[in-house]
Amino acid sequence: MFRALVRATAALGPQAAGRVRTMASHQLLVPPPKALLKPLSIPNRLLLGPGPSNLAPRVLAAGGLQMIGHMHKEMFQIMDEIKQGIQYVFQTKNPLTLAISGSGHCALEAALFNLLEPGDSFLVGANGIWGQRAADIGERIGARVHPMIKDPGGHYTLQELEEGLARHKPVLLFLTQGESSSGVLQPLDGYGELCHRYNCLLLVDSVASLGGAPIYMDQQGIDVLYSGSQKVLNSPPGTSLLSFSEKAKNKIYSRKTKPVSFYLDMKWLANIWGCDDQPRIYHHTTPVISLFSLRESLALIAEQGLESSWRQHREVTAYLHERLQGLGLQLFVKDPAIRLPTVTTVAAPAGYNWRDIVNYVMDHFDIEITGGLGPSLGKVLRIGLLGCNATRENVDRVIHALQEALKHCPRSKM
C-alpha cells in the first residue's frame, strides 16, 4: 500500500505532491493566540464561597502525578479504593457505589436518567435552586413532576411530605440535605422509612453537606445519594459520588426503556466501576488525574474521621456565626437546628448593594464570598467553610474583610 501511495504521489506532480505530504490544502487564517504564548497566571485566593474550595496540599500533589491508562489494572485498584471511600463517607454498604465523570449536576442527571421513565410520578422538594433543577431535569425526561415549593430558608416536615406522597403517589422523592443557596440543612431521620411506606424511593443531594454534616445512607433509608468532589472534600471540580440501594438498583434493572443518556447509563457505569462482578468493558475514558485527586481527598477524610470532620465544621461555623452577629449582621436561617454547617447565609445588609460587598472583599483581600443563587439571589451573602478551609483563622480573615467592606462600600440614600 505504501508503494502504491508513492507512485500515485509522483504522478500528481511536485505541487500536488507537497499537499499530500503536508496534509494541508489551505493556508491558516487564525494565528496562534497571543494569550496562550504567555505563562499561565493564577491568583492566590482564599475560596470562602459555597464551592469550589481550595485544594488540600496532598490533593494538589496528586493532580501533578503522571498519567496511566484508564483501563490499567492499577487504575482499577484506585477506582476500587475510591468506591470504598465513598461507602465510608456515605455510610453505606451498597455494592452499586461509584464516582461519576462530571460535577454534582452530572450525578443528579445520572440518578434521574436511570430511575425515571416517561410518565413516572416525581415529587420534588424545591426549597432552593437544587430542587428547581431536579424538577427541570425530571420534566425533560417526561416524568410527571410535582414540585413542593418553599421560600428560601424553609425545610420539609414529615407531615408535609406524607401529604405529598399520599396525593401524588410518586416513584421517587427528591430532597436536598444541604441547600447551599439558602443555607438550610434538611433533617433526614425518618424520611426514608416514610417514603418506603408509600413505595417511593428517596433521592438526596448532599453536595454541599457531605463531610460537614452527619448523614447515614443505610440507617436513614436513603435509596440514592450523591455528592461532589469540590466542597468539603477539597478536590478539583469534575467528579461526583453516587450510590444506589438495592431497591433503587432493582428499579434501574427492571426499566422498560433505555435511559436517555448512554454516557450516564448505570449498567455500563456499574461495569466499568467493578460493581457487577463482570469483566470490565470500556465505556468512556475516565478522568484519571481527577480520580487520583478524589482518591486522596477521600483518604484524608478517612484519616481525620467523619465524626471529627463533622465536629470541626460545627464548631468553626458556630464561631463564624458569633463573629458575624458581632458585626451587626443577621443570619438568614432563623432556626439554629436547620442551619447548614458548611455554608452560612447572611441576610444582605440593608442599605448596601450586595455586589459591592462581594467585590470589595475579593478586590482588597483576595477572599471569595458570594451572593445568593436562584430564589435567594439578592437576599443573602454566602460564606463557605469547607474542609481544610474550615478554620478559626479563616473566620477571622473574612470577618476583618467584611468589616472593612461595610466601612468603605457606598450606602444608598434612604
C-alpha positions in Angstrom: 0.0 0.0 0.0 2.9 2.4 0.8 4.5 1.8 -2.6 1.2 2.5 -4.4 0.9 5.8 -2.4 4.4 6.8 -3.5 3.7 6.1 -7.2 0.4 8.0 -7.0 2.1 11.0 -5.4 4.8 11.1 -8.1 2.2 11.1 -10.8 0.4 14.1 -9.3 3.4 16.4 -9.8 5.5 18.5 -7.4 2.8 20.9 -6.2 0.2 18.3 -5.6 2.8 16.0 -4.0 3.6 18.8 -1.5 0.0 19.0 -0.5 -0.2 15.2 0.1 3.0 15.3 2.2 1.7 18.1 4.4 -1.9 17.1 4.5 -2.8 20.8 4.2 -4.8 22.2 1.3 -5.4 25.8 2.7 -3.4 28.5 4.4 -4.1 29.1 8.1 -6.4 32.0 8.7 -6.2 32.0 12.5 -2.8 32.7 14.1 -1.7 31.2 17.4 -3.5 33.2 20.2 -1.0 35.7 21.8 -2.5 35.0 25.2 -1.6 31.3 25.0 2.1 32.2 24.3 2.3 33.8 27.8 2.8 31.8 31.1 -0.4 30.8 32.9 -1.1 33.1 35.9 -3.4 32.2 38.7 -4.2 34.4 41.7 -3.6 33.1 45.2 -7.2 33.4 46.5 -8.9 32.1 49.6 -12.2 30.5 48.5 -14.8 31.0 51.1 -17.8 30.8 48.9 -20.1 27.8 48.7 -17.6 25.9 46.5 -15.3 25.1 44.9 -12.9 25.1 47.8 -9.2 25.4 48.0 -7.3 22.2 47.3 -5.7 20.4 50.2 -1.9 20.2 49.6 -1.9 16.4 49.3 -4.8 16.6 46.8 -2.9 19.2 44.8 0.1 17.0 44.7 -1.9 14.1 43.4 -3.1 16.2 40.5 0.6 16.5 39.4 1.2 12.8 39.1 1.9 11.2 35.7 -0.9 9.7 33.7 -1.7 6.0 33.5 -4.2 4.3 31.3 -7.9 4.3 32.4 -8.1 0.5 31.8 -4.9 -0.4 33.5 -5.1 -2.8 36.5 -3.5 -0.1 38.7 -6.3 2.3 37.8 -8.9 -0.3 38.6 -7.3 -0.7 42.0 -7.6 3.1 42.6 -11.2 3.0 41.5 -11.9 0.2 44.0 -10.3 2.3 46.7 -12.5 5.3 45.7 -15.6 3.1 46.0 -14.6 2.1 49.5 -14.0 5.8 50.4 -17.5 6.7 49.1 -19.0 3.9 51.0 -17.4 5.3 54.2 -18.4 8.9 53.7 -21.9 7.9 52.7 -22.0 5.2 55.5 -23.4 2.6 53.1 -22.6 -1.0 52.1 -24.3 -0.6 48.7 -22.3 -2.5 46.0 -23.6 -0.1 43.4 -21.4 2.8 44.6 -19.2 4.7 42.2 -17.8 8.1 41.0 -19.2 9.9 38.0 -17.1 11.7 35.5 -18.7 15.0 35.9 -19.8 17.5 38.6 -22.7 17.2 41.1 -25.1 18.2 38.3 -23.9 15.1 36.4 -24.6 12.8 39.4 -28.1 14.3 39.7 -28.7 13.6 36.0 -27.3 10.1 36.3 -29.7 9.4 39.2 -32.7 10.8 37.4 -31.9 9.4 33.9 -31.7 5.9 35.3 -34.5 6.0 37.8 -37.2 7.9 36.0 -39.1 6.8 32.9 -41.6 8.9 30.9 -44.9 9.1 32.9 -43.4 8.3 36.3 -44.6 10.5 39.1 -41.7 12.5 40.7 -42.1 14.5 43.9 -39.6 17.3 44.4 -38.7 19.3 47.4 -37.9 22.7 45.9 -36.8 25.0 48.7 -33.9 26.4 46.7 -32.1 26.1 43.4 -31.2 22.4 43.5 -34.8 21.3 43.8 -35.7 23.6 40.9 -33.0 21.9 38.8 -34.1 18.4 39.8 -37.7 19.3 38.7 -36.3 20.7 35.4 -34.4 17.5 34.6 -37.5 15.4 35.5 -39.6 17.4 33.1 -37.0 16.8 30.3 -37.2 13.1 30.9 -41.0 13.2 30.6 -41.8 12.4 34.2 -44.9 13.9 35.9 -43.2 16.3 38.2 -44.8 17.6 41.3 -42.7 20.4 42.9 -43.4 21.3 46.6 -42.2 24.9 46.6 -41.0 26.7 49.7 -39.4 30.1 50.1 -35.7 30.1 50.7 -34.9 29.3 54.4 -37.7 26.7 54.7 -37.4 22.9 55.1 -39.8 20.0 54.8 -41.5 18.2 57.7 -42.5 14.6 57.7 -46.2 15.6 57.7 -45.8 17.8 54.7 -44.0 15.1 52.8 -46.6 12.4 53.7 -49.3 14.6 52.3 -47.4 14.9 49.0 -46.7 11.1 48.9 -50.3 10.3 49.5 -51.6 12.7 46.9 -49.1 12.1 44.1 -48.0 8.5 44.6 -44.5 9.2 43.3 -41.9 6.6 42.5 -39.2 9.0 43.6 -38.9 11.9 46.1 -36.0 14.4 45.8 -34.7 16.3 48.8 -31.6 18.5 49.3 -29.8 17.8 52.6 -27.5 20.9 52.3 -29.4 23.6 50.3 -26.4 25.9 49.6 -28.5 28.6 48.0 -30.3 29.3 51.3 -28.1 27.8 54.0 -30.7 25.2 55.1 -29.8 21.7 56.5 -32.8 19.4 55.8 -33.4 16.8 58.5 -33.4 13.2 57.2 -34.2 10.9 60.1 -37.5 9.0 59.3 -37.8 10.3 55.8 -36.6 7.1 54.1 -38.9 5.0 56.2 -41.8 7.2 55.3 -41.1 7.0 51.6 -40.9 3.2 51.7 -44.3 3.0 53.3 -45.6 4.7 50.2 -43.5 2.5 47.8 -41.4 5.5 46.9 -37.6 5.8 46.6 -35.7 8.6 48.4 -33.1 10.6 46.4 -30.9 13.0 48.4 -28.5 15.7 47.3 -25.6 16.0 49.7 -23.2 18.1 47.5 -22.9 21.0 50.0 -23.2 18.9 53.2 -21.2 15.7 52.8 -18.3 15.6 55.3 -19.6 18.6 57.2 -22.9 17.3 58.5 -23.9 13.8 59.6 -25.5 11.5 57.0 -26.1 7.8 57.3 -27.3 6.4 54.0 -28.3 2.9 55.0 -29.6 3.7 58.5 -31.6 6.6 57.2 -33.2 4.6 54.4 -31.8 6.8 51.6 -32.1 5.0 48.3 -29.9 7.2 46.2 -27.3 9.6 47.5 -24.9 11.8 45.5 -22.3 14.5 46.3 -19.5 16.4 44.6 -15.7 16.5 44.9 -15.2 20.3 45.2 -16.8 21.1 48.6 -15.7 19.6 51.9 -13.5 17.0 50.1 -11.3 19.9 48.8 -10.8 18.2 45.5 -11.0 19.6 41.9 -14.5 20.1 40.4 -15.4 17.5 37.8 -16.0 14.2 39.7 -19.0 13.3 41.8 -20.0 10.5 44.2 -23.1 8.3 43.7 -24.7 5.3 45.4 -27.9 3.2 44.9 -29.7 0.9 47.3 -30.9 -2.5 46.3 -34.4 -1.1 45.9 -33.1 1.6 43.6 -30.9 -0.9 41.7 -34.0 -3.1 41.1 -35.8 0.0 39.7 -32.9 0.6 37.2 -32.6 -3.0 36.1 -36.3 -3.5 35.6 -36.8 -0.5 33.3 -39.0 -0.8 30.3 -37.0 1.8 28.3 -33.3 2.6 28.0 -32.0 5.6 29.9 -32.0 8.8 27.8 -28.2 9.1 28.2 -25.6 6.5 27.0 -22.8 8.3 28.9 -24.7 8.0 32.2 -26.3 4.6 31.6 -25.8 3.0 35.1 -25.5 -0.6 33.7 -22.4 0.5 31.8 -21.1 2.6 34.6 -21.6 -0.2 37.1 -19.5 -2.5 34.9 -16.5 -0.1 34.4 -16.5 0.6 38.2 -16.5 -3.1 39.0 -20.0 -3.1 40.7 -21.4 -6.1 38.7 -18.7 -8.7 39.3 -18.2 -9.0 35.5 -15.0 -8.3 33.4 -14.7 -4.5 33.0 -15.5 -3.3 29.5 -14.5 0.1 28.0 -17.4 2.6 28.3 -15.7 6.0 28.4 -12.3 7.5 29.3 -12.5 8.3 32.9 -10.7 11.5 34.2 -7.6 9.7 35.5 -5.8 12.6 37.1 -9.0 13.9 38.8 -9.6 10.4 40.2 -6.1 10.5 41.7 -7.1 13.7 43.5 -10.5 12.3 44.6 -8.8 9.2 46.0 -6.5 11.4 48.1 -9.4 13.6 49.3 -11.3 10.5 50.5 -8.1 9.2 52.1 -7.7 12.5 54.0 -11.3 12.4 55.4 -10.9 8.7 56.3 -7.7 9.6 58.3 -9.4 12.5 60.0 -12.6 10.5 60.7 -16.1 11.5 59.8 -17.1 12.4 63.3 -14.1 14.6 63.7 -14.9 16.4 60.4 -18.5 17.0 61.5 -17.3 18.4 64.8 -14.8 20.7 63.1 -17.4 22.2 60.8 -20.0 22.6 63.6 -17.5 24.3 66.0 -15.9 26.6 63.4 -19.2 27.6 61.9 -20.6 28.4 65.4 -17.6 30.8 65.8 -18.4 32.4 62.4 -22.0 33.0 63.5 -20.8 34.6 66.7 -18.4 36.9 64.8 -21.0 37.8 62.1 -23.5 38.8 64.7 -20.8 40.8 66.4 -20.7 42.9 63.2 -24.4 43.5 63.5 -25.2 41.2 60.6 -28.3 38.9 60.7 -28.2 35.2 60.0 -30.7 34.3 57.2 -31.8 30.9 58.6 -33.6 31.7 61.9 -33.7 28.2 63.4 -30.2 27.1 64.6 -31.2 23.5 64.3 -31.5 23.7 60.5 -28.5 25.9 59.7 -26.1 24.3 57.2 -22.7 23.9 59.0 -20.8 24.3 55.7 -22.4 27.3 54.0 -23.7 30.2 56.1 -26.2 32.6 54.7 -26.3 36.2 56.0 -29.2 38.5 55.3 -28.0 41.1 52.7 -27.2 44.2 54.8 -29.8 46.9 54.4 -28.6 50.0 52.5 -25.8 48.2 50.6 -25.6 46.7 47.2 -24.5 43.1 48.0 -22.4 43.0 44.8 -20.3 45.9 46.2 -19.5 43.9 49.4 -18.6 40.8 47.5 -16.4 42.7 45.0 -14.7 44.7 47.8 -13.8 41.5 49.7 -12.4 40.0 46.5 -10.5 43.0 45.3 -9.0 44.1 48.5 -8.4 40.8 50.4 -8.4 38.1 47.7 -11.2 36.3 49.5 -14.2 34.9 47.7 -17.6 35.1 49.2 -20.8 35.1 47.1 -24.3 36.4 46.9 -27.4 34.3 46.7 -28.3 31.9 43.9 -31.7 31.2 42.2 -34.5 32.1 44.6 -32.1 33.6 47.2 -30.4 36.0 44.7 -30.3 39.5 46.2 -31.4 38.3 49.6 -28.2 36.8 51.1 -24.4 36.7 51.3 -23.0 33.2 51.4 -19.8 32.2 53.3 -18.5 28.7 53.0 -16.2 26.9 55.4 -15.4 23.7 53.6 -13.0 21.0 54.6 -9.5 22.4 55.2 -10.9 25.9 54.8 -12.9 25.5 58.0 -10.6 27.1 60.5 -10.9 29.9 63.0 -8.1 31.8 61.3 -10.1 31.9 58.1 -13.1 33.1 60.0 -11.1 36.0 61.4 -9.8 36.8 58.0 -13.2 37.0 56.4 -14.7 38.9 59.3 -12.0 41.6 59.0 -12.6 41.8 55.3 -16.4 42.2 55.8 -15.8 44.8 58.5 -13.7 46.9 56.1 -16.2 46.4 53.3 -19.0 47.7 55.5 -16.9 50.8 56.3 -15.9 51.6 52.7 -18.7 50.4 50.4 -21.2 53.1 49.3 -24.6 53.2 51.0 -27.7 54.0 49.2 -29.6 57.1 50.3 -32.8 56.2 52.1 
